[in-house]
Amino acid sequence: ISGYSREELIGSDHRIVCSGHHSKEFFKEMWKTILAGKVWSGEICNRAKNGSLYWVDTKIHPLLGHQGNLEGFLAFRTLISEKKIYEQEILKKNRELEASLSFLNSIIKFLDIMDQSGISDEH
């Protein structure tokens, strides 16, 4: 998905695919959860080697040793870029519909004012 080879990714941290989309606070909360020994779930926007963005639904499980000490992490990721594109299209359409409804409400209010003042009867 990222366009990086296995060799390029082994030994690298997440910054290699960091898109800059998420705030530092987003990652601080993620690490706070994981380091507390809890599972973190969320959607992450990454940047592929070619510069394109992709989204992954992510669950990161801390791996605890026999005595409960943190030994590593196991991440499960599902590509959801297409879903995010559809979500953005739906949000855009909703904004357009809200703008249209607001415009229609303005027209209705204007016509009501004209009707109440008797202006519309003269024409």
C-alpha positions as CSV (number, residue, x, y, z in Angstrom):
1,I,0.0,0.0,0.0
2,S,2.7,2.4,0.9
3,G,4.9,1.7,-2.0
4,Y,7.9,1.1,0.2
5,S,9.8,-2.2,0.1
6,R,9.9,-4.5,3.1
7,E,13.6,-3.6,3.5
8,E,12.8,0.1,3.5
9,L,10.2,-0.3,6.3
10,I,12.0,-2.7,8.6
11,G,13.7,-0.7,11.3
12,S,11.8,2.5,10.4
13,D,9.1,4.1,12.5
14,H,5.8,5.5,11.5
15,R,7.3,8.8,10.4
16,I,8.3,7.3,7.1
17,V,4.6,7.3,6.1
18,C,3.5,10.3,8.1
19,S,1.2,12.5,6.0
20,G,1.1,15.5,8.3
21,H,-2.7,15.2,8.3
22,H,-3.0,14.4,12.0
23,S,-2.0,16.7,14.9
24,K,0.8,15.9,17.3
25,E,-1.9,15.6,19.9
26,F,-3.6,12.8,17.9
27,F,-0.4,10.7,18.1
28,K,0.3,11.6,21.7
29,E,-3.1,10.2,22.6
30,M,-2.5,7.1,20.5
31,W,0.8,6.4,22.2
32,K,-0.6,7.2,25.7
33,T,-3.3,4.5,25.1
34,I,-0.8,1.9,23.8
35,L,1.8,2.5,26.4
36,A,-0.9,2.1,29.1
37,G,-1.3,-1.4,27.8
38,K,-4.6,-0.7,26.0
39,V,-5.7,-1.3,22.4
40,W,-5.9,1.8,20.3
41,S,-8.3,2.1,17.4
42,G,-8.6,4.8,14.8
43,E,-8.3,5.9,11.2
44,I,-4.9,7.1,10.0
45,C,-4.0,9.0,6.9
46,N,-0.6,8.0,5.6
47,R,1.6,9.2,2.7
48,A,2.9,6.6,0.2
49,K,6.4,6.7,-1.2
50,N,5.0,8.3,-4.4
51,G,3.4,11.1,-2.3
52,S,-0.2,10.0,-2.6
53,L,-2.3,9.7,0.5
54,Y,-4.1,6.6,1.8
55,W,-6.3,5.9,4.8
56,V,-6.1,2.8,7.0
57,D,-8.5,1.7,9.8
58,T,-6.0,0.7,12.5
59,K,-6.0,-1.3,15.7
60,I,-2.8,-1.4,17.6
61,H,-2.5,-4.0,20.3
62,P,0.3,-3.8,22.9
63,L,2.2,-7.1,23.3
64,L,2.8,-7.8,27.0
65,G,5.3,-10.3,28.4
66,H,4.7,-12.9,31.1
67,Q,5.2,-10.4,33.8
68,G,3.0,-7.8,32.1
69,N,5.8,-5.7,30.7
70,L,5.4,-4.2,27.3
71,E,7.4,-6.1,24.7
72,G,6.1,-4.7,21.4
73,F,3.0,-3.9,19.3
74,L,0.9,-5.6,16.8
75,A,-1.0,-3.5,14.4
76,F,-4.0,-4.6,12.2
77,R,-4.7,-2.2,9.4
78,T,-7.4,-2.2,6.7
79,L,-7.2,0.1,3.7
80,I,-10.2,2.4,3.8
81,S,-9.2,5.1,1.2
82,E,-12.2,4.5,-1.0
83,K,-14.5,4.7,2.0
84,K,-12.9,8.1,3.0
85,I,-13.4,9.4,-0.6
86,Y,-17.1,8.5,-0.4
87,E,-17.5,10.1,3.0
88,Q,-15.9,13.3,1.7
89,E,-18.3,13.2,-1.3
90,I,-21.3,12.8,1.0
91,L,-20.1,15.6,3.3
92,K,-19.8,17.9,0.2
93,K,-23.3,16.9,-1.0
94,N,-24.7,17.6,2.5
95,R,-23.1,21.0,2.6
96,E,-24.5,21.8,-0.9
97,L,-28.0,20.6,0.2
98,E,-27.8,22.7,3.4
99,A,-26.9,25.7,1.4
100,S,-29.8,25.1,-1.0
101,L,-32.2,24.7,1.8
102,S,-31.0,27.8,3.5
103,F,-31.5,29.7,0.2
104,L,-35.0,28.3,-0.2
105,N,-35.9,29.2,3.4
106,S,-34.7,32.8,2.7
107,I,-36.9,32.9,-0.4
108,I,-39.9,31.5,1.6
109,K,-39.4,34.1,4.3
110,F,-39.1,36.9,1.7
111,L,-42.3,35.7,0.0
112,D,-44.1,35.5,3.4
113,I,-43.0,39.1,4.2
114,M,-44.3,40.2,0.8
115,D,-47.5,38.4,1.3
116,Q,-48.1,39.8,4.8
117,S,-47.4,43.3,3.6
118,G,-49.8,43.0,0.7
119,I,-47.0,43.8,-1.9
120,S,-47.6,40.6,-3.8
121,D,-51.3,41.4,-4.3
122,E,-50.5,44.5,-6.3
123,H,-48.7,42.6,-9.1
